[in-house]
Amino acid sequence: MRQFFAILKDSFREAVDGFVIYLMLALSVLLVVVVASISFAPAPPDEALPKVMQNFRMIFPDRGKSAAPTGVPVEYKTADAEATPNGAKFVLTAASPKAPKSATADAEKDGAPADGFRYAVYAWREPAGEKNKNPFGNRPGGRNRNQNQRTDLEFVLPPPATAADLQTVTDADMAAFIKDQFATFAGVGDVTVTRRPGVAEPEYQFDVGLRDISGARGWPHAISLFFGSVPPIKGVPLGQALQFIEDVIVNGIGAAVTLMLSVVITAFFIPNLLRKGSVDLLISKPIGRSQLLVYKYVGGLTFIFLLSAVSIGGVWLALAVRSGQWDPSFLLVIPVLTFTFAILYAVSTVVAVFTRSAIAAILVSLGFMLFLYILGQVKSFFDMNKVTNIMEAPDWVYTVVDTANNLLPRYKDLDKLTSKLVVDSTLTPGEVRLGGLLTDYPSWSGAIGVSVGFIAIMLALSCWRFSRRDY
């Protein structure tokens, strides 16, 4: 272990011996400071509530447990909205949308009662019904080469209900439904609902109280930079703002820049190790060559791990303090980014061992990074094309793309999975479920397993070459 720390110290000394590492640290600190200057102010209830309730027509059956949603048309209106300490109170009105009598009669024949709100609560209370089929999956000539590809959109039809069925819906069911809708689409968990008496059905009125809306993911906020000195952007849900910062700015642009600069910095570690004089001194010590090379490789990974911990950890802490969202899932991006770099650094290591050129290691590693990104984009397109059949392509094209994806590291899959981590920790449960209907995420086991195998092969090849070469 003492040898490992000695080599790690040597790698750290090489990393800080240049302006690039200081530039990266300065950019990380600057990013954290800018994020810490962002202000998140909840919108007033009268402005926010109409936007919050736009998705209330979407219902998850089985008391919110179903992953597949359904829809029932109901008009939701608010009145007498007032702000309370950290919350809001208002009167909620729910009624069936106005429609011609002929349309109402046709809807009742199809199993949709005229009392829309009771029907919505009934559909939410009962188990999920039959699924709607994906029109793309059933198109004539449509492809279905991938047996794991989704063949339906997983939307369900609302259950048929008689007048007697609707009368089984109680005031407690209505209150529970409203609470669940606010939790699902606004991220507000502490809700009080009391039905107002004396309102003629099929119209319903409720006194609703929301507590602690300042940290609600689905509640619109006014967002401004530099502690409010910049005019705010209004009406942005808190979760969507956090997702943009964490996924697009940090996990997207920031991670790409960090990977590229880290490739440049660490590309000199192995060639410097193999210089005449340095390698003579090291291999004369009681340490195996393969062990020495692996230690040097791990030293490079430790460097990017610490750099990622500073930037990502700092951004998470700043956002948590400023927004009130303390979900630690975003911190998992640190080991995932380190593992992604491990793929590129394995390529850099094998090129450096064979060529002893840092420039060659940089160019090949960055080129391989670009190739993996393009391959991931192509794979995503052809996976979609298997269902939608947007473009005609011969079978051998699908075979080549699938084979390349199965053999090479899953760079794009890791990017999708880290995006999913961010989505799950920032958006409301309703947004996460609805987004999952449109996106097929890869598995962690597949993405990590293939990538680990590739890294092992690259390191084994590097160790073989390093052990057999005379210095």
Long-range contacts (C-beta under 8 A, 24 or more apart in sequence): 3-285, 3-287, 3-291, 3-295, 4-295, 4-298, 7-292, 7-295, 7-296, 7-299, 8-295, 8-298, 8-299, 8-302, 10-299, 11-269, 11-296, 11-299, 11-300, 11-302, 11-303, 12-299, 12-303, 14-268, 14-269, 14-272, 15-265, 15-266, 15-303, 18-265, 20-261, 20-264, 20-265, 21-265, 23-261, 24-258, 24-261, 24-262, 24-265, 24-307, 25-307, 25-310, 27-257, 28-307, 28-310, 28-311, 28-314, 29-314, 31-249, 31-250, 31-254, 31-311, 31-314, 31-315, 32-311, 32-314, 32-315, 32-318, 34-225, 35-245, 35-314, 35-315, 35-318, 35-319, 35-322, 36-318, 36-321, 36-322, 37-225, 37-226, 37-227, 38-223, 38-224, 38-225, 38-245, 38-318, 38-319, 38-322, 39-222, 39-223, 39-224, 39-225, 39-227, 39-228, 39-232, 39-322, 40-214, 40-221, 40-222, 40-223, 40-238, 40-241, 40-322, 40-323, 40-324, 41-221, 41-222, 41-223, 41-224, 41-232, 42-213, 42-214, 42-216, 42-219, 42-220, 42-221, 42-222, 42-238, 43-219, 43-220, 43-221, 43-222, 43-234, 43-235, 44-81, 44-83, 45-78, 45-81, 45-82, 45-83, 45-88, 45-89, 45-90, 45-210, 46-78, 46-81, 47-220, 47-234, 47-235, 48-88, 48-213, 48-219, 48-220, 49-78, 49-81, 49-88, 49-90, 50-78, 51-220, 51-235, 51-237, 52-182, 52-185, 52-186, 52-218, 52-219, 52-220, 53-78, 53-181, 53-185, 55-185, 55-430, 55-434, 56-181, 56-185, 57-120, 58-185, 58-430, 58-434, 59-120, 59-123, 59-124, 59-158, 60-124, 60-184, 60-430, 60-433, 61-123, 61-124, 61-125, 61-126, 61-127, 61-128, 61-129, 61-156, 61-159, 62-126, 62-127, 62-128, 63-124, 63-125, 63-176, 63-180, 64-124, 64-180, 64-183, 64-184, 66-127, 66-128, 66-156, 67-154, 67-433, 67-436, 68-128, 68-131, 68-154, 68-155, 68-156, 68-437, 69-155, 69-156, 69-433, 69-434, 69-437, 70-123, 70-128, 70-129, 70-155, 70-156, 70-157, 70-158, 71-155, 71-158, 72-112, 72-116, 72-119, 72-120, 72-123, 72-158, 73-97, 73-116, 74-116, 74-117, 74-120, 75-116, 84-209, 84-211, 86-211, 86-212, 86-213, 86-214, 87-190, 87-209, 87-210, 87-211, 87-212, 87-213, 88-209, 88-210, 88-213, 89-207, 89-208, 89-209, 89-210, 90-208, 91-196, 91-205, 91-206, 91-207, 91-208, 92-178, 92-193, 92-205, 92-206, 92-207, 92-208, 93-203, 93-204, 93-205, 94-120, 94-203, 94-204, 94-205, 94-206, 95-202, 95-203, 95-204, 96-202, 111-158, 111-159, 111-160, 111-161, 112-158, 113-161, 113-162, 113-163, 113-166, 114-202, 115-166, 115-201, 115-202, 116-202, 117-174, 117-202, 117-204, 118-166, 118-169, 118-201, 118-202, 119-158, 119-161, 119-166, 120-177, 121-169, 121-173, 121-174, 121-177, 122-159, 122-161, 122-165, 122-166, 122-168, 122-169, 123-158, 123-159, 123-161, 124-177, 124-180, 125-169, 125-173, 125-177, 126-159, 127-159, 128-156, 129-156, 129-157, 129-158, 129-159, 130-156, 130-157, 131-155, 131-156, 131-157, 132-156, 132-157, 134-387, 136-387, 136-388, 136-389, 137-387, 139-389, 141-389, 142-387, 142-388, 142-389, 143-385, 143-386, 143-387, 143-389, 144-386, 144-387, 145-386, 145-395, 145-398, 146-383, 146-386, 148-440, 149-383, 149-386, 149-387, 149-440, 150-387, 150-440, 151-387, 153-437, 154-437, 155-437, 171-195, 174-204, 174-206, 175-206, 178-206, 178-208, 182-210, 183-429, 184-428, 184-429, 184-430, 185-218, 185-428, 185-430, 185-431, 186-210, 186-213, 186-216, 186-217, 186-218, 186-219, 186-428, 187-216, 187-217, 187-218, 187-219, 187-238, 187-239, 187-428, 187-429, 188-212, 188-213, 188-216, 188-218, 188-219, 214-324, 215-323, 215-324, 215-325, 217-242, 217-325, 217-426, 217-427, 217-428, 218-428, 218-430, 218-431, 237-428, 238-323, 238-325, 239-426, 239-427, 239-428, 239-431, 240-426, 240-427, 242-319, 242-323, 242-325, 242-426, 243-422, 243-423, 243-426, 243-427, 245-315, 245-319, 246-315, 246-316, 246-319, 246-330, 246-333, 246-422, 246-425, 246-426, 247-418, 247-419, 247-422, 247-423, 247-426, 250-311, 250-312, 250-315, 250-333, 251-333, 251-337, 251-415, 251-418, 251-419, 251-422, 254-311, 255-333, 255-337, 255-340, 255-418, 258-304, 258-307, 258-308, 258-311, 258-337, 259-337, 259-340, 259-341, 259-344, 259-369, 260-366, 260-369, 262-303, 262-304, 262-307, 262-341, 262-345, 263-341, 263-344, 263-345, 263-348, 263-362, 263-365, 263-366, 263-369, 264-362, 265-303, 266-300, 266-303, 266-304, 266-345, 266-348, 267-348, 267-352, 267-358, 267-359, 267-361, 267-362, 267-365, 268-358, 269-296, 269-299, 269-300, 269-352, 270-296, 270-348, 270-349, 270-352, 270-353, 270-361, 271-352, 271-356, 271-357, 271-358, 271-361, 272-358, 274-352, 274-353, 274-356, 274-471, 275-356, 276-471, 279-471, 280-471, 283-471, 289-463, 289-466, 289-467, 290-463, 290-466, 290-467, 292-466, 293-349, 293-353, 293-459, 293-462, 293-463, 293-466, 294-459, 294-463, 297-345, 297-346, 297-349, 297-459, 297-462, 300-345, 301-338, 301-341, 301-342, 301-345, 304-337, 304-338, 304-341, 305-334, 305-335, 305-338, 308-333, 308-334, 308-337, 308-338, 309-334, 312-337, 325-425, 325-426, 327-425, 327-426, 329-421, 329-422, 329-424, 329-425, 330-421, 330-422, 330-425, 332-418, 332-421, 333-418, 333-421, 333-422, 336-414, 336-417, 336-418, 336-421, 337-418, 339-414, 339-448, 339-451, 340-411, 340-414, 340-415, 342-451, 342-455, 343-372, 343-409, 343-411, 343-451, 343-454, 343-455, 344-368, 344-369, 346-454, 346-455, 346-458, 346-459, 346-462, 347-458, 349-458, 349-459, 349-462, 350-458, 350-459, 350-461, 350-462, 350-465, 353-462, 353-465, 353-466, 353-469, 354-465, 369-411, 372-408, 372-409, 372-411, 372-412, 373-411, 373-412, 375-401, 375-404, 375-405, 375-408, 375-411, 375-412, 376-405, 376-410, 376-411, 376-412, 376-413, 376-415, 377-412, 379-405, 379-412, 380-412, 383-440, 406-450, 407-450, 408-450, 408-454, 409-450, 409-451, 409-454, 409-455, 410-442, 410-446, 410-447, 410-448, 410-450, 410-451, 413-442, 413-446, 413-447, 414-447, 414-451, 416-441, 416-442, 417-441, 417-442, 417-444, 417-447
